[in-house]
């Protein structure tokens, strides 16, 4: 039997991310993507169309910067081959600091 990878799905766009950051509390968890992040961000050969891929790039880059400054943690949960949930957990810093 041939295994088909699951469909990639962007869970949140940049506008929704900013709204979440303004209201989230320490320990809140955001699933921002379901799929295979490295593959789905590829301009050619990825599983997302142009606009959705660019949104994923922007969301992932923003959350990466926040994690690198200690404002949150990036995690992933494996569901199966090529099927992961990508999560961001807000740290104890104020969410308003995340939007600066």
C-alpha positions as CSV (number, residue, x, y, z in Angstrom):
1,X,0.0,0.0,0.0
2,X,1.3,3.4,-1.0
3,X,1.5,6.0,1.8
4,X,0.3,9.5,0.9
5,X,1.6,12.4,3.1
6,X,-1.2,14.4,4.8
7,X,-2.3,17.7,3.4
8,X,-0.3,20.6,4.8
9,X,-2.4,23.2,6.6
10,X,-1.5,26.7,7.8
11,X,-3.4,27.1,11.1
12,X,-3.0,30.9,11.5
13,X,-2.0,33.9,9.4
14,X,0.1,36.9,10.5
15,X,-3.0,39.0,11.4
16,X,-4.4,36.2,13.6
17,X,-1.0,35.7,15.1
18,X,-0.7,39.3,16.2
19,X,-4.2,39.2,17.7
20,X,-3.3,36.0,19.6
21,X,-0.1,37.5,20.9
22,X,-2.0,40.5,22.3
23,X,-4.4,38.3,24.3
24,X,-2.3,35.2,25.1
25,X,-1.1,34.5,28.7
26,X,2.0,32.7,29.8
27,X,1.8,29.0,29.1
28,X,-0.8,29.4,26.3
29,X,-0.1,27.1,23.3
30,X,-0.6,28.0,19.7
31,X,-0.6,25.4,16.9
32,X,0.6,27.5,13.9
33,X,1.1,24.8,11.3
34,X,0.2,21.1,10.6
35,X,2.4,19.3,8.1
36,X,6.1,19.2,7.5
37,X,7.5,22.7,8.1
38,X,10.8,22.5,6.2
39,X,9.0,20.9,3.2
40,X,6.0,23.2,3.3
41,X,8.2,26.3,3.3
42,X,9.9,25.3,0.0
43,X,9.1,27.7,-2.9
44,X,9.2,24.7,-5.3
45,X,8.0,21.3,-4.3
46,X,6.2,22.3,-1.1
47,X,2.6,21.5,-0.4
48,X,1.3,25.0,0.0
49,X,0.4,27.5,-2.7
50,X,2.3,30.8,-3.0
51,X,0.2,33.1,-0.7
52,X,-0.2,30.5,1.9
53,X,3.5,29.6,1.8
54,X,4.5,33.2,2.2
55,X,2.1,33.5,5.2
56,X,3.7,30.4,6.8
57,X,7.1,31.9,6.2
58,X,6.1,35.1,8.0
59,X,4.4,33.3,10.9
60,X,7.3,30.9,11.4
61,X,9.9,33.6,11.2
62,X,8.1,35.8,13.7
63,X,7.7,32.9,16.2
64,X,11.4,31.9,15.6
65,X,12.5,35.5,16.6
66,X,10.2,35.4,19.7
67,X,11.7,32.1,20.8
68,X,15.2,33.3,20.2
69,X,14.6,36.2,22.5
70,X,13.1,34.0,25.3
71,X,9.5,35.1,24.7
72,X,8.3,31.5,24.0
73,X,9.2,28.0,23.0
74,X,8.9,26.2,19.7
75,X,7.8,22.6,19.9
76,X,6.5,19.9,17.5
77,X,4.2,16.9,18.0
78,X,4.6,14.0,15.6
79,X,1.4,12.4,14.3
80,X,2.9,10.3,11.5
81,X,5.2,10.4,8.5
82,X,5.4,14.0,7.3
83,X,2.6,15.0,9.7
84,X,3.6,17.2,12.6
85,X,1.9,19.9,14.6
86,X,4.1,22.9,15.1
87,X,3.5,24.7,18.4
88,X,4.5,27.9,20.1
89,X,4.2,28.2,23.9
90,X,4.2,31.7,25.3
91,X,6.7,32.2,28.1
92,X,6.1,34.2,31.2
93,X,6.9,37.5,29.5
94,X,4.1,39.9,28.8
95,X,2.3,39.2,25.5
96,X,2.6,43.0,24.7
97,X,6.4,42.6,24.7
98,X,6.0,40.0,21.9
99,X,4.5,42.6,19.5
100,X,7.3,45.1,19.8
